[in-house]
Amino acid sequence: MKNDECIIYAKSKNKIVQTIYKTKKGWMQKSAKGNFFPMTAEQVLSHILPPLAGKSKAILEVKAKRRTSKK
């Protein structure tokens, strides 16, 4: 599986979901309010790794799912 074939969902304790995915131009984050922000690969890791290590209290759940269609 390639990076652009999956979507990462990060859910907070308030059930707010942020979506992170790869485009041709790079990584993008879609906030719960629908705003889009470009991200570097390092920023993606800094958002994902702390919750997976159990160090982040802000984000409680991280899921990755296969994309059905590319954006």
Buried (B, 14 or more C-beta within 10 A) or exposed (E): EEEBEBBBBBBBEEEEBBBBBBEEEEBBBBEEEEEEEEBEEEBBEEBBEBBEEEEBEEBEEBEEEEBEEEE
